[in-house]
């Protein structure tokens, strides 16, 4: 026989005054323990939250004036506290108060004075205030409970029910990896000053889906946007104390909720619909949506951080603790989510599936993925998290990108994540930067240009497992790589101590901006060289929004707290950097049109068919094939590559052979001009792109000697059969 309904306790305002108004005392039915979170049904909303070691749980409902009504949840099924409130639905703001033992050494930090966000909240309204009331522990005493009420200083969860959003025929685009070109961008930073976006939409999901934005992206030639975190996040108290905000968003507190500040339409659930419309608009333009997700830690930080959500339901459930109950920090952010615990893993997996099924996103980039893969103290590449994702019939088919490191011992795992994972390849970044600043070597560079087979071929993965990048949100912009030797992070108010000191940058002789025309020409050429190297390399290229326009952060290599012009894309005229935009656009289009420039399989240094040219031939400036000794020549600063159009190893959709044009790429890092001889592998060559000046329109015969300006890239199209490489080569190739 069902338990009779009971009436919730009267309303309590944010100033603590109790109201006895009967019309604000909703009934509470037993409800059910699944699914977790707030589930809207025809008669009302079911609430369910997991807290098996709690002694009591209250559901807290808030009216439009912010007055609180508490409903004690008496039902507990399998560790889940639950209840059904008739008559409420989408837009209702709520939270939970959870009581139980305060024993930090045992992983218990229950505190009914703290209003907690629902871990499964689909929307969140409000921000975390920089107030002592939000801290779990008493200031200066991490083991003493802070019993000050936090309700007036923390956000509310928002009930979001099924809506009538019309997806039409929208679905994940499923673009093959080898056809992908990614732009990493920030929802607000990309549109904050965009003149084509209506002012009220700038900095929002709606602004990112605006035609002025999608037209720009598709014209440029990228195929996917990788959005910096859009899960609801909070600013760290120490950042707020410096008068700054967390701009990047790597401080999540709601794994299901789109960040409310990015919504132009409202924060009482409207942000969910707005996010969906953004995805639909981007898909309609042919652009995939990849989310940069932060499941490795939360905004609750360390023991002296705020008590906002997970910590208040089960500290040792959701976070890694040592034997003494202290937080194990593999993230550098105070805590590490324990993805080996079944409940924490379920939360992550449910969140991922939600963003794919309900929000139609195309994939994820996992921040500090090694922290999620840890099992015990070590990184376990067959452990619970990677195994759960790998066997999930939904998730294993979306785009999965690992940031394959964390800050702990043994955390650096570039090249180690299992199929079908792709990885940010920082070895590519470092080798390209070093080569163009004159401190690299052609051997290392060649491996990266050809898809990093040394990292990815041994486990059956393909070149597209390497997400190639020269810059990312973290570090110098492309322009700043050529403008600053050292970081200039004074605006972060941390005495320039934050951010890496290892930038692999070169200021071209002058630190900072200058009016010297010679220096500025060299800087633009160096930026063009690195962009061209990225887009002509095998693998998946990722560029950072604004790099193609010469965006600068004024030497700040850690602009995580700069919600201003330092971080926003400058949409005023690119001026003298317009050439870089045009070069990026041309190369992305060339890459899209020519499969020889985006290979699916690794090169073998052998012909695909008898009598043909090698799929890849590495060239010495003499025009001969690179010999073994050449790879060890530390003085060699010039290298060429011949990509044979008939040497493509993958087949078309009906099994047909794919034949393309052939290309020669020359990279010359020398400070002074150099000369290269065109190989006898084709009859003639036509210049397509030079970073040292205009192309010569006249074809060049095989054997001709060409002049390369100091620090420059030259791309040529080959025509005619020329000599073949079917005979034993005089020199030995690399791959």
Secondary structure by P-SEA (a helix, b strand, c coil): cccccccccccccccccccccccccccccccccccccccccccbbbbbbbbccccbbbbbbbcccbbbbbbbbcccccccccbbbcccccccccbbbbbccccccccccccccccccccccccccccccccccccccccccccccccccccccbbbbbbbcccccccccccccccccccbbbbbbbccccccccccccccccccccccccaaaaaaaaaacccccccccccbbbbcaaaaaaccccccccccccccccccccccccccaaaaaaaaaaaaaaaaacbbbbbbccccccccccccccccccccccccccbbbcccccccccccccbbbccccaaaaaaaaaaaaaaaacccccbbbbcccccccccccccccccaaaaaaaacccccccbbbbcccccccccccccccccccccccaaaaaaaaaaaaccccaaaaaaaaacccccccccccccccccccccccccccaaaaaccccccccccccccccccccccccccccccccccaaaaaaaaaaaaaaaaaaaacccbbbbcccccccccccccccccccccccccccccccccaaaaaaaaaaaaaaaaaccccccccccccccccccccccbbbbccccccccccccccccccbbbbbbbccccccccccbbbbbbbbbbbbbbccccbbbbbbcccccccccccccccccccccccccbbbbbcccbbbbbbbccccccccccccccccc
